[in-house]
Amino acid sequence: MDRFLSNTVSRIDAKGRVSVPAHFRAVVQKRGYSELYALRCLDLTAMDVGGLDLLDR
């Protein structure tokens, strides 16, 4: 699996939404993901976000 690594600090708005940076959205569109999955990192204060291939790891 190829990987796109980036980091950003985002806030959750009053409706529970997170803003996705444009460079990340471009990668998501290029890969054809129709859904994103977010998993909390166990060893960092971070999240892993990706398509179904993220769940295969």
C-alpha positions as CSV (number, residue, x, y, z in Angstrom):
1,M,0.0,0.0,0.0
2,D,1.4,3.4,-0.9
3,R,1.1,6.1,1.8
4,F,0.3,9.7,2.0
5,L,1.8,11.2,5.2
6,S,0.8,14.6,6.4
7,N,-0.2,16.3,9.6
8,T,-2.6,19.1,10.4
9,V,-4.4,20.4,13.5
10,S,-8.1,20.7,13.0
11,R,-10.9,21.6,15.3
12,I,-14.3,19.9,15.6
13,D,-17.1,22.4,14.9
14,A,-20.4,22.7,16.8
15,K,-22.0,20.1,14.4
16,G,-19.2,17.6,15.1
17,R,-17.5,18.1,11.7
18,V,-13.8,18.3,11.0
19,S,-12.3,20.4,8.2
20,V,-10.3,18.3,5.8
21,P,-7.3,20.2,4.3
22,A,-7.3,20.7,0.5
23,H,-4.1,18.7,-0.1
24,F,-5.6,15.7,1.7
25,R,-8.9,16.0,-0.2
26,A,-6.9,16.0,-3.5
27,V,-5.2,12.7,-2.5
28,V,-8.6,11.2,-1.4
29,Q,-10.2,12.1,-4.8
30,K,-7.2,10.8,-6.8
31,R,-7.5,7.5,-5.0
32,G,-11.2,7.3,-5.6
33,Y,-12.2,6.8,-2.0
34,S,-15.9,7.2,-1.5
35,E,-15.6,6.7,2.3
36,L,-13.0,7.6,4.9
37,Y,-12.2,5.7,8.0
38,A,-10.5,7.2,11.0
39,L,-8.7,5.2,13.7
40,R,-7.0,6.5,16.8
41,C,-3.2,5.8,16.9
42,L,-2.3,3.7,19.9
43,D,1.2,5.2,20.4
44,L,0.7,8.8,19.4
45,T,-1.8,11.6,20.0
46,A,-3.0,11.3,16.4
47,M,-5.4,9.6,14.0
48,D,-4.9,7.5,10.9
49,V,-7.4,8.3,8.2
50,G,-7.8,6.5,4.9
51,G,-9.9,4.2,2.7
52,L,-10.7,0.5,3.2
53,D,-7.0,-0.3,2.7
54,L,-6.4,1.3,6.1
55,L,-8.5,-1.4,7.7
56,D,-6.5,-4.1,6.1
57,R,-3.4,-3.1,8.0
